[in-house]
Amino acid sequence: MGKHSRPGPPNQPSRAIPRIDGNDPLAAYRRRRRPPLDIRRRHRPLHGGGGHIRPDEPRALEEWNGFSYEPAGIAANLADAVRWVIEQTSGEESAAP
């Protein structure tokens, strides 16, 4: 395989970015407003490095505001940060009709 090839059949589109409706005049605008990989909430270690390293240290919580991620608070540890991210995800699913 070549250096820049992606795994999977070559006739399938990438699943990382959802398709855009060609009939929607605001599709390009909505695409720019979508968070990267549709992740609306995320957490980052305050000390830097990988998210799995030092799980007992505090995490910065970030939330997508439509243009960029902005600080939303601090979690005491990795478990609390993951719980905060999952809370938002489960809330979106239950709110959908």
C-alpha positions, 0 to 999 in steps of 0.5 A: 500500500502507498504511504497516503492510502487509507484503509478500506475499499476505495469506492467508499467515502470517508466516514469522518465527515458526513455528507452535505445536502446539495439542495441546501443553500446553507450547507457550506455554512452549516459545515463550517459551524460543525465541530471537528468530527462532531465532538461538541464536548471534550476534555484535555489534561492540564499538564499536557500530554496524552489523555490517558496519562496520569488519570488522577490529575485535573482536566480542562473541559471544553465545549464547542460554541459554533466557531471554536472550543471554549473553556467550560470548567475543570474536572478533578480527574479523568473519570469526572471529565469522561462523565461530563462528556457522556452526560452531554452525549446522552442528553442529546440522544434523549432530546431527539424525537 
